[in-house]
């Protein structure tokens, strides 16, 4: 399921990955930029530079922190609570919510939380709220609704109980 997903790599599920000190040389050899975070842990930022064409280009030699990670959906699959087909359908729905266009995400693989965040920033003003008029305002409202739907979908299917990103 992981190779069909990649939501933990592209910045949708996480903004950073913490790396244990003993794994820093391997992570650096893979070409990832290691930095210290606000909580004084070290790791690399998401989206990961190794994420290409909807999958990790270093797989199966990806960082140990990545190998150890299990999203809530994968845990349910491994426990037998979700079938592979149902799990893949959930992944596809998350990607559709992310891109707003199911054909686009299947053909190009171009989707990321950063691109959605940039689009959201262009349609909202902290003083005036939703920007635009007419069709543009409607499109901006649809984008806000899609972002909220994605957030709830991720919360329901991918994040551990109680996590909101």
QUIDANOR-V446455 format. One record per residue. N is the residue number from 1. RES is the residue in one small letter. BURIAL is + if it has 16 or more other ideal C-beta (glycine too) atoms within 10 Angstrom, else -. Layout:
n:N res:RES burial:BURIAL
n:N res:RES burial:BURIAL
//
This chain:
n:1 res:x burial:-
n:2 res:x burial:+
n:3 res:x burial:-
n:4 res:x burial:-
n:5 res:x burial:+
n:6 res:x burial:+
n:7 res:x burial:+
n:8 res:x burial:+
n:9 res:x burial:+
n:10 res:x burial:+
n:11 res:x burial:+
n:12 res:x burial:+
n:13 res:x burial:+
n:14 res:x burial:+
n:15 res:x burial:-
n:16 res:x burial:+
n:17 res:x burial:+
n:18 res:x burial:-
n:19 res:x burial:+
n:20 res:x burial:-
n:21 res:x burial:-
n:22 res:x burial:-
n:23 res:x burial:+
n:24 res:x burial:-
n:25 res:x burial:-
n:26 res:x burial:-
n:27 res:x burial:+
n:28 res:x burial:-
n:29 res:x burial:-
n:30 res:x burial:+
n:31 res:x burial:-
n:32 res:x burial:+
n:33 res:x burial:-
n:34 res:x burial:-
n:35 res:x burial:-
n:36 res:x burial:-
n:37 res:x burial:-
n:38 res:x burial:-
n:39 res:x burial:-
n:40 res:x burial:-
n:41 res:x burial:-
n:42 res:x burial:+
n:43 res:x burial:+
n:44 res:x burial:+
n:45 res:x burial:+
n:46 res:x burial:+
n:47 res:x burial:+
n:48 res:x burial:+
n:49 res:x burial:-
n:50 res:x burial:+
n:51 res:x burial:+
n:52 res:x burial:-
n:53 res:x burial:-
n:54 res:x burial:+
n:55 res:x burial:+
n:56 res:x burial:+
n:57 res:x burial:-
n:58 res:x burial:+
n:59 res:x burial:-
n:60 res:x burial:-
n:61 res:x burial:-
n:62 res:x burial:+
n:63 res:x burial:+
n:64 res:x burial:-
n:65 res:x burial:-
n:66 res:x burial:+
n:67 res:x burial:-
n:68 res:x burial:-
n:69 res:x burial:+
n:70 res:x burial:-
n:71 res:x burial:+
n:72 res:x burial:+
n:73 res:x burial:+
n:74 res:x burial:+
n:75 res:x burial:-
n:76 res:x burial:+
n:77 res:x burial:+
n:78 res:x burial:-
n:79 res:x burial:-
n:80 res:x burial:-
n:81 res:x burial:-
n:82 res:x burial:+
n:83 res:x burial:-
n:84 res:x burial:-
n:85 res:x burial:-
n:86 res:x burial:-
n:87 res:x burial:+
n:88 res:x burial:+
n:89 res:x burial:-
n:90 res:x burial:+
n:91 res:x burial:+
n:92 res:x burial:-
n:93 res:x burial:-
n:94 res:x burial:+
n:95 res:x burial:+
n:96 res:x burial:+
n:97 res:x burial:+
n:98 res:x burial:+
n:99 res:x burial:+
n:100 res:x burial:+
n:101 res:x burial:-
n:102 res:x burial:-
n:103 res:x burial:-
n:104 res:x burial:-
n:105 res:x burial:+
n:106 res:x burial:-
n:107 res:x burial:-
n:108 res:x burial:-
n:109 res:x burial:+
n:110 res:x burial:-
n:111 res:x burial:+
n:112 res:x burial:+
n:113 res:x burial:+
n:114 res:x burial:-
n:115 res:x burial:-
n:116 res:x burial:+
n:117 res:x burial:-
n:118 res:x burial:-
n:119 res:x burial:+
n:120 res:x burial:-
n:121 res:x burial:-
n:122 res:x burial:-
n:123 res:x burial:+
n:124 res:x burial:-
n:125 res:x burial:-
n:126 res:x burial:-
n:127 res:x burial:-
n:128 res:x burial:-
n:129 res:x burial:-
n:130 res:x burial:-
n:131 res:x burial:-
n:132 res:x burial:-
n:133 res:x burial:-
n:134 res:x burial:-
n:135 res:x burial:-
n:136 res:x burial:-
n:137 res:x burial:-
n:138 res:x burial:-
n:139 res:x burial:-
n:140 res:x burial:+
n:141 res:x burial:-
n:142 res:x burial:-
n:143 res:x burial:+
n:144 res:x burial:+
n:145 res:x burial:-
n:146 res:x burial:+
n:147 res:x burial:+
n:148 res:x burial:-
n:149 res:x burial:-
n:150 res:x burial:+
n:151 res:x burial:-
n:152 res:x burial:-
n:153 res:x burial:+
n:154 res:x burial:+
n:155 res:x burial:+
n:156 res:x burial:-
n:157 res:x burial:+
n:158 res:x burial:+
n:159 res:x burial:+
n:160 res:x burial:-
n:161 res:x burial:-
n:162 res:x burial:-
n:163 res:x burial:-
n:164 res:x burial:-
n:165 res:x burial:-
//
